[in-house]
Amino acid sequence: MNGIRGFTPMFIPTVNTFFRKNVNNFANTTMVATKRLLPTLTSIAGLRTHSVVKRTAQPFPKAAPHQQTVVDKTEEEVSAIEEVISKVNHQISNKSHGRLFAVIQLFNRQWKITPEDVLVIEGYWPPNIGDTIRLEKVLLVGSSDFSLVGMPLLRPDLVNIQATVIEKRLSHTKTNFKKIMRKQYQRIHFFRFQQTMIRINSIELTSRIDEKKDIEGLEGRVF
């Protein structure tokens, strides 16, 4: 038995020699020879790892060295514009434009109106019956020959729209019914809301479109 024990080191290497041999063989593999990165613990365990990529800063788009210049209008375009303006001003001064229409903003809504129209405004509104009001938030005014569009509103001194409150009443009764099947739940509600009726008296163009006050004050401005 002792003789067999004496021959075992010759055939079975020790743990230290086996570990050194494996480490030396692993260091001489092609992975180190080609200068690649050694596998990490996460890659050995089967987890996903992100590859090492050199991130280079992307250059921002170069801005224009100077501001963009707008090409001036040609003489033909200027003459055509002046001709159109003169025709519109001639109709305004002579009041030969005919029946006007307008688009106004009232009670958070836009309305297309003409003289003698009646608008029904739903909800509470302070004016009383018989009050004459001026509608100042005018988005557009036009006739059969031309249209004046605001950006977004037209000048207050250009258009004058007058209206009169003719009636204030409650709407017809509406029903709100709700029922849930097989739950013994059933509710019914009746309600009415306020209505104000106004009549558009007139739509007038009070000044030329190419005229503008040199100094504008707070009077007549719409905020």
C-alpha positions in Angstrom: 0.0 0.0 0.0 2.8 2.4 0.8 4.4 1.6 -2.5 1.3 2.5 -4.4 1.1 5.8 -2.5 4.7 6.5 -3.5 3.9 6.1 -7.2 0.7 8.3 -7.2 2.5 11.7 -7.5 4.2 10.4 -10.7 0.8 9.8 -12.5 -1.6 12.3 -10.8 -0.5 15.9 -10.8 -1.3 18.1 -7.7 -3.8 20.9 -7.7 -1.2 23.6 -7.9 0.6 22.1 -10.9 -2.8 21.6 -12.7 -3.8 25.2 -12.1 -0.5 26.6 -13.3 -0.6 24.6 -16.4 -4.2 25.7 -17.3 -3.4 29.3 -16.6 -0.3 29.2 -18.8 -2.3 27.5 -21.6 -5.1 30.1 -21.4 -2.6 33.0 -21.5 -1.1 31.6 -24.7 -4.4 31.3 -26.5 -5.2 33.3 -29.6 -7.5 35.6 -27.6 -4.6 37.2 -25.9 -2.4 36.9 -29.0 -4.8 38.9 -31.0 -5.2 41.5 -28.2 -8.9 41.0 -27.7 -10.7 41.7 -24.5 -11.0 38.9 -22.1 -14.6 37.7 -21.4 -16.2 39.2 -18.4 -18.1 37.4 -15.6 -21.4 38.5 -17.1 -20.6 37.0 -20.5 -19.4 33.7 -18.9 -22.6 33.5 -16.8 -24.7 34.0 -20.0 -25.9 37.6 -19.2 -26.2 40.3 -21.9 -23.4 42.8 -22.0 -23.0 45.9 -24.0 -20.0 46.1 -26.4 -17.5 48.7 -25.8 -17.9 51.3 -28.6 -16.1 54.5 -28.8 -18.7 57.3 -28.9 -17.7 60.3 -31.0 -19.4 63.6 -30.6 -21.6 64.4 -33.6 -21.1 67.9 -34.9 -24.1 70.3 -34.7 -25.4 71.7 -38.0 -23.6 74.8 -38.9 -25.7 77.9 -38.7 -25.9 80.4 -41.5 -23.1 83.0 -41.1 -25.7 85.8 -41.9 -29.4 86.2 -41.7 -31.6 85.3 -44.6 -32.3 88.2 -46.8 -35.7 88.7 -48.3 -35.8 89.6 -52.0 -37.5 93.0 -52.5 -40.6 93.1 -54.6 -40.3 93.9 -58.2 -41.8 97.1 -59.7 -44.6 95.2 -61.3 -45.6 93.6 -58.0 -45.5 97.0 -56.2 -47.6 98.6 -58.9 -50.2 95.8 -58.8 -50.5 96.1 -55.0 -51.0 99.8 -55.2 -53.6 99.4 -57.9 -55.6 96.9 -55.7 -55.3 99.2 -52.7 -56.5 102.2 -54.6 -59.6 100.3 -55.9 -60.5 99.1 -52.5 -60.1 102.6 -51.0 -62.2 104.0 -53.8 -65.1 101.6 -52.9 -64.7 102.4 -49.2 -64.8 106.1 -49.7 -67.8 106.0 -52.1 -69.5 103.1 -50.1 -70.0 101.2 -53.4 -68.8 97.9 -52.0 -72.3 96.7 -51.4 -73.4 94.3 -48.6 -70.6 93.4 -46.2 -70.0 90.3 -44.2 -67.7 89.7 -41.3 -66.2 86.9 -39.1 -66.2 87.9 -35.4 -65.2 86.2 -32.2 -67.9 86.3 -29.5 -68.3 84.2 -26.4 -65.3 81.9 -27.3 -66.9 81.1 -30.7 -66.5 82.4 -34.3 -69.5 83.7 -36.1 -70.0 84.7 -39.7 -72.5 87.6 -39.7 -74.2 90.1 -42.1 -76.5 93.0 -41.2 -79.9 92.1 -39.8 -78.7 88.6 -38.6 -79.8 87.3 -35.2 -77.4 85.4 -33.0 -78.4 83.2 -30.1 -75.7 83.0 -27.4 -76.0 80.2 -24.9 -74.9 80.9 -21.3 -74.8 83.8 -19.0 -74.0 87.2 -20.6 -74.1 90.5 -18.7 -75.8 92.9 -21.3 -79.4 93.6 -20.7 -82.3 94.0 -23.2 -82.1 97.1 -25.3 -78.3 97.6 -24.8 -76.3 98.6 -27.9 -72.9 97.0 -28.0 -69.9 97.2 -30.4 -68.2 94.0 -31.5 -64.5 94.7 -31.7 -62.9 91.3 -32.2 -63.2 91.2 -35.9 -61.2 88.5 -37.8 -62.3 89.2 -41.4 -64.4 91.7 -43.3 -65.3 91.3 -47.0 -67.7 92.0 -49.8 -68.3 90.6 -53.3 -65.0 92.2 -54.6 -62.5 92.1 -51.8 -61.8 90.6 -48.3 -59.7 92.1 -45.5 -58.1 89.5 -43.2 -56.7 90.4 -39.8 -53.5 89.0 -38.2 -55.4 87.9 -36.1 -57.7 90.9 -35.6 -58.4 93.9 -37.8 -57.7 97.4 -36.5 -60.5 98.8 -34.3 -60.5 102.1 -36.3 -61.1 100.2 -39.6 -64.3 98.3 -38.9 -67.3 99.3 -36.8 -69.9 96.6 -36.0 -73.0 97.5 -34.0 -75.5 95.1 -32.4 -78.4 95.3 -30.0 -79.6 92.9 -27.4 -83.2 92.1 -28.2 -84.2 89.2 -25.9 -83.0 87.2 -22.9 -84.7 84.0 -22.0 -84.3 80.4 -20.9 -84.0 77.6 -23.4 -86.5 74.8 -23.8 -86.5 72.0 -21.2 -83.9 69.3 -21.8 -83.9 65.9 -20.2 -80.9 64.0 -18.9 -81.9 60.3 -18.2 -79.5 57.7 -16.9 -80.2 54.1 -16.1 -78.1 51.1 -15.1 -79.5 47.7 -16.0 -80.1 45.2 -13.3 -78.8 47.6 -10.6 -82.1 49.2 -9.6 -80.5 52.6 -10.6 -82.5 55.2 -12.5 -82.2 59.0 -12.5 -83.9 61.7 -14.6 -83.0 65.4 -14.5 -84.7 68.4 -16.2 -82.7 71.6 -16.8 -82.7 74.9 -18.8 -79.9 77.3 -19.5 -79.8 81.0 -20.3 -79.9 82.4 -23.8 -79.2 85.9 -25.1 -80.4 87.0 -28.6 -78.7 89.9 -30.4 -79.3 91.5 -33.7 -76.5 92.8 -36.0 -77.4 96.4 -36.8 -74.6 97.4 -39.2 -71.2 96.6 -40.5 -69.2 99.6 -41.7 -65.7 100.3 -42.9 -64.7 103.6 -41.3 -61.2 104.3 -42.7 -58.9 103.5 -45.7 -56.9 100.4 -45.5 -53.5 102.1 -46.1 -54.1 104.8 -43.4 -52.7 104.2 -39.9 -52.3 106.4 -36.9 -48.7 107.6 -36.3 -49.1 107.2 -32.5 -51.4 104.6 -31.0 -52.6 104.9 -27.5 -54.5 102.6 -25.2 -57.8 103.9 -26.4 -59.5 101.7 -28.9 -57.1 98.8 -28.4 -58.3 95.2 -28.0 -56.5 93.1 -25.4 
